[in-house]
């Protein structure tokens, strides 16, 4: 088992708007740390609907994205968006 690092984004909590902030694609998972159900492009937006859940040092947030798929994404790759 590897050593994980917990990364939190100040202000991320249920109900806030976020956007993806990583490379080109961000994996979206069925459960926190679970199977990949799809990807979101950099800059994709959504609303936090659950979490945080920390697994192996990674903080996961459930996101309802504006465009499918929705699911769980690592907080390390999210940033807050203006309301």
N, CA, C and O atoms as a GROMACS GRO file, in nm:
protein
  332
    1UNK      N    1   0.084  -0.118   0.000
    1UNK     CA    2   0.000   0.000   0.000
    1UNK      C    3   0.088   0.124   0.000
    1UNK      O    4   0.181   0.133   0.080
    2UNK      N    5   0.062   0.217  -0.087
    2UNK     CA    6   0.140   0.339  -0.096
    2UNK      C    7   0.100   0.440   0.008
    2UNK      O    8  -0.003   0.426   0.074
    3UNK      N    9   0.181   0.540   0.022
    3UNK     CA   10   0.152   0.648   0.116
    3UNK      C   11   0.076   0.755   0.039
    3UNK      O   12   0.123   0.805  -0.063
    4UNK      N   13  -0.041   0.790   0.089
    4UNK     CA   14  -0.124   0.891   0.024
    4UNK      C   15  -0.105   1.026   0.090
    4UNK      O   16  -0.055   1.036   0.202
    5UNK      N   17  -0.145   1.127   0.021
    5UNK     CA   18  -0.138   1.262   0.073
    5UNK      C   19  -0.278   1.321   0.066
    5UNK      O   20  -0.341   1.321  -0.039
    6UNK      N   21  -0.326   1.372   0.179
    6UNK     CA   22  -0.457   1.434   0.181
    6UNK      C   23  -0.444   1.579   0.138
    6UNK      O   24  -0.368   1.656   0.197
    7UNK      N   25  -0.517   1.616   0.035
    7UNK     CA   26  -0.516   1.753  -0.014
    7UNK      C   27  -0.658   1.806  -0.002
    7UNK      O   28  -0.751   1.745  -0.055
    8UNK      N   29  -0.675   1.917   0.066
    8UNK     CA   30  -0.807   1.976   0.078
    8UNK      C   31  -0.808   2.112   0.011
    8UNK      O   32  -0.708   2.183   0.010
    9UNK      N   33  -0.920   2.147  -0.043
    9UNK     CA   34  -0.939   2.278  -0.104
    9UNK      C   35  -1.022   2.359  -0.006
    9UNK      O   36  -1.137   2.324   0.020
   10UNK      N   37  -0.967   2.467   0.048
   10UNK     CA   38  -1.043   2.547   0.144
   10UNK      C   39  -1.178   2.589   0.086
   10UNK      O   40  -1.186   2.638  -0.027
   11UNK      N   41  -1.282   2.571   0.164
   11UNK     CA   42  -1.414   2.614   0.122
   11UNK      C   43  -1.496   2.508   0.049
   11UNK      O   44  -1.615   2.529   0.025
   12UNK      N   45  -1.435   2.394   0.014
   12UNK     CA   46  -1.511   2.289  -0.054
   12UNK      C   47  -1.598   2.220   0.051
   12UNK      O   48  -1.547   2.170   0.151
   13UNK      N   49  -1.726   2.219   0.027
   13UNK     CA   50  -1.823   2.154   0.115
   13UNK      C   51  -1.948   2.128   0.033
   13UNK      O   52  -1.961   2.178  -0.079
   14UNK      N   53  -2.038   2.053   0.087
   14UNK     CA   54  -2.161   2.020   0.016
   14UNK      C   55  -2.236   2.146  -0.026
   14UNK      O   56  -2.254   2.238   0.055
   15UNK      N   57  -2.278   2.150  -0.152
   15UNK     CA   58  -2.356   2.261  -0.204
   15UNK      C   59  -2.276   2.367  -0.278
   15UNK      O   60  -2.335   2.452  -0.344
   16UNK      N   61  -2.143   2.364  -0.270
   16UNK     CA   62  -2.064   2.466  -0.340
   16UNK      C   63  -2.036   2.422  -0.483
   16UNK      O   64  -2.038   2.303  -0.514
   17UNK      N   65  -2.009   2.519  -0.570
   17UNK     CA   66  -1.976   2.491  -0.709
   17UNK      C   67  -1.826   2.476  -0.724
   17UNK      O   68  -1.748   2.552  -0.666
   18UNK      N   69  -1.785   2.376  -0.802
   18UNK     CA   70  -1.644   2.349  -0.826
   18UNK      C   71  -1.620   2.329  -0.974
   18UNK      O   72  -1.714   2.309  -1.052
   19UNK      N   73  -1.493   2.335  -1.012
   19UNK     CA   74  -1.454   2.302  -1.149
   19UNK      C   75  -1.331   2.212  -1.144
   19UNK      O   76  -1.257   2.212  -1.046
   20UNK      N   77  -1.312   2.135  -1.251
   20UNK     CA   78  -1.196   2.048  -1.257
   20UNK      C   79  -1.074   2.132  -1.291
   20UNK      O   80  -1.082   2.228  -1.368
   21UNK      N   81  -0.960   2.095  -1.233
   21UNK     CA   82  -0.841   2.177  -1.248
   21UNK      C   83  -0.718   2.093  -1.276
   21UNK      O   84  -0.610   2.118  -1.222
   22UNK      N   85  -0.734   1.993  -1.361
   22UNK     CA   86  -0.622   1.902  -1.386
   22UNK      C   87  -0.608   1.880  -1.535
   22UNK      O   88  -0.707   1.872  -1.607
   23UNK      N   89  -0.484   1.870  -1.582
   23UNK     CA   90  -0.453   1.832  -1.719
   23UNK      C   91  -0.567   1.843  -1.817
   23UNK      O   92  -0.629   1.949  -1.830
   24UNK      N   93  -0.595   1.734  -1.886
   24UNK     CA   94  -0.701   1.733  -1.986
   24UNK      C   95  -0.824   1.660  -1.936
   24UNK      O   96  -0.936   1.707  -1.957
   25UNK      N   97  -0.806   1.546  -1.869
   25UNK     CA   98  -0.919   1.464  -1.824
   25UNK      C   99  -0.908   1.432  -1.676
   25UNK      O  100  -0.799   1.407  -1.624
   26UNK      N  101  -1.022   1.432  -1.608
   26UNK     CA  102  -1.030   1.393  -1.468
   26UNK      C  103  -1.118   1.270  -1.458
   26UNK      O  104  -1.230   1.270  -1.509
   27UNK      N  105  -1.068   1.164  -1.393
   27UNK     CA  106  -1.149   1.044  -1.375
   27UNK      C  107  -1.264   1.070  -1.279
   27UNK      O  108  -1.247   1.139  -1.178
   28UNK      N  109  -1.380   1.016  -1.311
   28UNK     CA  110  -1.498   1.022  -1.226
   28UNK      C  111  -1.528   0.878  -1.187
   28UNK      O  112  -1.531   0.789  -1.272
   29UNK      N  113  -1.550   0.855  -1.058
   29UNK     CA  114  -1.565   0.718  -1.007
   29UNK      C  115  -1.704   0.694  -0.950
   29UNK      O  116  -1.772   0.786  -0.905
   30UNK      N  117  -1.745   0.567  -0.952
   30UNK     CA  118  -1.876   0.527  -0.902
   30UNK      C  119  -1.887   0.546  -0.751
   30UNK      O  120  -1.992   0.584  -0.700
   31UNK      N  121  -1.777   0.521  -0.681
   31UNK     CA  122  -1.769   0.540  -0.537
   31UNK      C  123  -1.635   0.604  -0.506
   31UNK      O  124  -1.547   0.609  -0.592
   32UNK      N  125  -1.619   0.653  -0.386
   32UNK     CA  126  -1.490   0.713  -0.348
   32UNK      C  127  -1.380   0.608  -0.363
   32UNK      O  128  -1.381   0.507  -0.294
   33UNK      N  129  -1.287   0.633  -0.454
   33UNK     CA  130  -1.177   0.541  -0.478
   33UNK      C  131  -1.217   0.417  -0.558
   33UNK      O  132  -1.135   0.326  -0.573
   34UNK      N  133  -1.340   0.412  -0.608
   34UNK     CA  134  -1.391   0.294  -0.678
   34UNK      C  135  -1.365   0.294  -0.828
   34UNK      O  136  -1.274   0.361  -0.878
   35UNK      N  137  -1.447   0.217  -0.897
   35UNK     CA  138  -1.433   0.199  -1.042
   35UNK      C  139  -1.459   0.329  -1.118
   35UNK      O  140  -1.548   0.406  -1.082
   36UNK      N  141  -1.381   0.352  -1.222
   36UNK     CA  142  -1.397   0.470  -1.307
   36UNK      C  143  -1.522   0.452  -1.394
   36UNK      O  144  -1.539   0.350  -1.460
   37UNK      N  145  -1.610   0.554  -1.392
   37UNK     CA  146  -1.732   0.550  -1.474
   37UNK      C  147  -1.723   0.641  -1.595
   37UNK      O  148  -1.807   0.636  -1.684
   38UNK      N  149  -1.620   0.725  -1.598
   38UNK     CA  150  -1.602   0.818  -1.710
   38UNK      C  151  -1.502   0.926  -1.673
   38UNK      O  152  -1.431   0.915  -1.574
   39UNK      N  153  -1.497   1.030  -1.755
   39UNK     CA  154  -1.403   1.140  -1.732
   39UNK      C  155  -1.473   1.273  -1.753
   39UNK      O  156  -1.579   1.281  -1.815
   40UNK      N  157  -1.411   1.378  -1.700
   40UNK     CA  158  -1.454   1.515  -1.723
   40UNK      C  159  -1.335   1.593  -1.778
   40UNK      O  160  -1.221   1.571  -1.737
   41UNK      N  161  -1.363   1.686  -1.870
   41UNK     CA  162  -1.259   1.772  -1.925
   41UNK      C  163  -1.218   1.878  -1.824
   41UNK      O  164  -1.296   1.913  -1.736
   42UNK      N  165  -1.097   1.928  -1.838
   42UNK     CA  166  -1.051   2.038  -1.754
   42UNK      C  167  -1.149   2.154  -1.768
   42UNK      O  168  -1.190   2.189  -1.879
   43UNK      N  169  -1.186   2.214  -1.655
   43UNK     CA  170  -1.279   2.326  -1.654
   43UNK      C  171  -1.424   2.285  -1.642
   43UNK      O  172  -1.512   2.371  -1.633
   44UNK      N  173  -1.453   2.153  -1.641
   44UNK     CA  174  -1.591   2.107  -1.622
   44UNK      C  175  -1.641   2.156  -1.487
   44UNK      O  176  -1.564   2.161  -1.391
   45UNK      N  177  -1.768   2.190  -1.478
   45UNK     CA  178  -1.823   2.243  -1.354
   45UNK      C  179  -1.928   2.150  -1.297
   45UNK      O  180  -1.988   2.069  -1.368
   46UNK      N  181  -1.949   2.164  -1.167
   46UNK     CA  182  -2.049   2.084  -1.099
   46UNK      C  183  -2.070   2.133  -0.958
   46UNK      O  184  -2.011   2.233  -0.916
   47UNK      N  185  -2.156   2.062  -0.884
   47UNK     CA  186  -2.189   2.098  -0.747
   47UNK      C  187  -2.155   1.981  -0.656
   47UNK      O  188  -2.185   1.866  -0.686
   48UNK      N  189  -2.091   2.012  -0.544
   48UNK     CA  190  -2.058   1.909  -0.445
   48UNK      C  191  -2.188   1.863  -0.380
   48UNK      O  192  -2.266   1.944  -0.329
   49UNK      N  193  -2.211   1.730  -0.383
   49UNK     CA  194  -2.333   1.674  -0.324
   49UNK      C  195  -2.305   1.575  -0.213
   49UNK      O  196  -2.397   1.528  -0.147
   50UNK      N  197  -2.177   1.543  -0.190
   50UNK     CA  198  -2.142   1.450  -0.084
   50UNK      C  199  -1.995   1.454  -0.053
   50UNK      O  200  -1.915   1.511  -0.127
   51UNK      N  201  -1.961   1.393   0.060
   51UNK     CA  202  -1.823   1.390   0.103
   51UNK      C  203  -1.798   1.493   0.211
   51UNK      O  204  -1.891   1.562   0.252
   52UNK      N  205  -1.679   1.503   0.258
   52UNK     CA  206  -1.562   1.431   0.208
   52UNK      C  207  -1.554   1.289   0.263
   52UNK      O  208  -1.604   1.259   0.371
   53UNK      N  209  -1.489   1.204   0.186
   53UNK     CA  210  -1.454   1.070   0.228
   53UNK      C  211  -1.305   1.054   0.202
   53UNK      O  212  -1.259   1.078   0.090
   54UNK      N  213  -1.231   1.013   0.304
   54UNK     CA  214  -1.086   0.997   0.289
   54UNK      C  215  -1.054   0.848   0.283
   54UNK      O  216  -1.088   0.773   0.374
   55UNK      N  217  -0.987   0.807   0.174
   55UNK     CA  218  -0.944   0.669   0.157
   55UNK      C  219  -0.796   0.672   0.118
   55UNK      O  220  -0.757   0.735   0.020
   56UNK      N  221  -0.716   0.602   0.196
   56UNK     CA  222  -0.570   0.596   0.171
   56UNK      C  223  -0.509   0.734   0.154
   56UNK      O  224  -0.420   0.754   0.070
   57UNK      N  225  -0.557   0.830   0.232
   57UNK     CA  226  -0.501   0.964   0.229
   57UNK      C  227  -0.553   1.054   0.119
   57UNK      O  228  -0.511   1.169   0.109
   58UNK      N  229  -0.645   1.004   0.036
   58UNK     CA  230  -0.702   1.084  -0.073
   58UNK      C  231  -0.842   1.129  -0.029
   58UNK      O  232  -0.923   1.048   0.015
   59UNK      N  233  -0.869   1.259  -0.041
   59UNK     CA  234  -1.000   1.314  -0.006
   59UNK      C  235  -1.087   1.314  -0.131
   59UNK      O  236  -1.054   1.376  -0.231
   60UNK      N  237  -1.201   1.244  -0.122
   60UNK     CA  238  -1.294   1.231  -0.234
   60UNK      C  239  -1.421   1.311  -0.208
   60UNK      O  240  -1.470   1.318  -0.095
   61UNK      N  241  -1.473   1.373  -0.315
   61UNK     CA  242  -1.598   1.449  -0.309
   61UNK      C  243  -1.693   1.395  -0.414
   61UNK      O  244  -1.653   1.367  -0.527
   62UNK      N  245  -1.820   1.382  -0.377
   62UNK     CA  246  -1.922   1.343  -0.475
   62UNK      C  247  -1.968   1.469  -0.545
   62UNK      O  248  -2.008   1.566  -0.482
   63UNK      N  249  -1.960   1.467  -0.679
   63UNK     CA  250  -1.990   1.585  -0.759
   63UNK      C  251  -2.102   1.553  -0.859
   63UNK      O  252  -2.097   1.452  -0.929
   64UNK      N  253  -2.202   1.640  -0.864
   64UNK     CA  254  -2.301   1.633  -0.971
   64UNK      C  255  -2.252   1.732  -1.075
   64UNK      O  256  -2.269   1.853  -1.061
   65UNK      N  257  -2.191   1.680  -1.181
   65UNK     CA  258  -2.136   1.764  -1.287
   65UNK      C  259  -2.249   1.816  -1.377
   65UNK      O  260  -2.354   1.752  -1.389
   66UNK      N  261  -2.225   1.931  -1.440
   66UNK     CA  262  -2.322   1.989  -1.532
   66UNK      C  263  -2.352   1.893  -1.646
   66UNK      O  264  -2.466   1.880  -1.688
   67UNK      N  265  -2.248   1.826  -1.696
   67UNK     CA  266  -2.262   1.725  -1.801
   67UNK      C  267  -2.215   1.591  -1.747
   67UNK      O  268  -2.119   1.584  -1.671
   68UNK      N  269  -2.284   1.485  -1.788
   68UNK     CA  270  -2.250   1.349  -1.741
   68UNK      C  271  -2.107   1.314  -1.781
   68UNK      O  272  -2.057   1.364  -1.882
   69UNK      N  273  -2.043   1.227  -1.704
   69UNK     CA  274  -2.094   1.154  -1.589
   69UNK      C  275  -2.073   1.231  -1.458
   69UNK      O  276  -1.984   1.315  -1.448
   70UNK      N  277  -2.156   1.200  -1.360
   70UNK     CA  278  -2.138   1.252  -1.225
   70UNK      C  279  -2.085   1.139  -1.139
   70UNK      O  280  -2.100   1.022  -1.173
   71UNK      N  281  -2.023   1.172  -1.027
   71UNK     CA  282  -1.969   1.071  -0.938
   71UNK      C  283  -1.868   1.130  -0.843
   71UNK      O  284  -1.876   1.248  -0.808
   72UNK      N  285  -1.772   1.049  -0.801
   72UNK     CA  286  -1.672   1.089  -0.702
   72UNK      C  287  -1.541   1.129  -0.770
   72UNK      O  288  -1.494   1.060  -0.860
   73UNK      N  289  -1.483   1.242  -0.725
   73UNK     CA  290  -1.356   1.291  -0.779
   73UNK      C  291  -1.266   1.332  -0.663
   73UNK      O  292  -1.313   1.374  -0.557
   74UNK      N  293  -1.136   1.319  -0.685
   74UNK     CA  294  -1.039   1.357  -0.584
   74UNK      C  295  -1.037   1.509  -0.567
   74UNK      O  296  -1.033   1.583  -0.664
   75UNK      N  297  -1.039   1.552  -0.441
   75UNK     CA  298  -1.035   1.695  -0.412
   75UNK      C  299  -0.907   1.762  -0.458
   75UNK      O  300  -0.903   1.884  -0.473
   76UNK      N  301  -0.802   1.684  -0.480
   76UNK     CA  302  -0.674   1.740  -0.525
   76UNK      C  303  -0.686   1.802  -0.664
   76UNK      O  304  -0.602   1.882  -0.704
   77UNK      N  305  -0.791   1.766  -0.737
   77UNK     CA  306  -0.805   1.811  -0.875
   77UNK      C  307  -0.928   1.900  -0.895
   77UNK      O  308  -0.977   1.915  -1.007
   78UNK      N  309  -0.977   1.960  -0.786
   78UNK     CA  310  -1.093   2.047  -0.793
   78UNK      C  311  -1.056   2.188  -0.746
   78UNK      O  312  -0.966   2.205  -0.664
   79UNK      N  313  -1.126   2.286  -0.797
   79UNK     CA  314  -1.111   2.422  -0.746
   79UNK      C  315  -1.248   2.484  -0.735
   79UNK      O  316  -1.341   2.446  -0.806
   80UNK      N  317  -1.260   2.582  -0.644
   80UNK     CA  318  -1.388   2.650  -0.625
   80UNK      C  319  -1.417   2.738  -0.745
   80UNK      O  320  -1.326   2.792  -0.807
   81UNK      N  321  -1.545   2.754  -0.776
   81UNK     CA  322  -1.586   2.847  -0.880
   81UNK      C  323  -1.674   2.955  -0.816
   81UNK      O  324  -1.731   2.935  -0.710
   82UNK      N  325  -1.682   3.067  -0.883
   82UNK     CA  326  -1.764   3.177  -0.832
   82UNK      C  327  -1.910   3.134  -0.833
   82UNK      O  328  -1.955   3.066  -0.925
   83UNK      N  329  -1.984   3.175  -0.728
   83UNK     CA  330  -2.127   3.138  -0.722
   83UNK      C  331  -2.208   3.199  -0.832
   83UNK      O  332  -2.329   3.178  -0.840
   0.00000   0.00000   0.00000
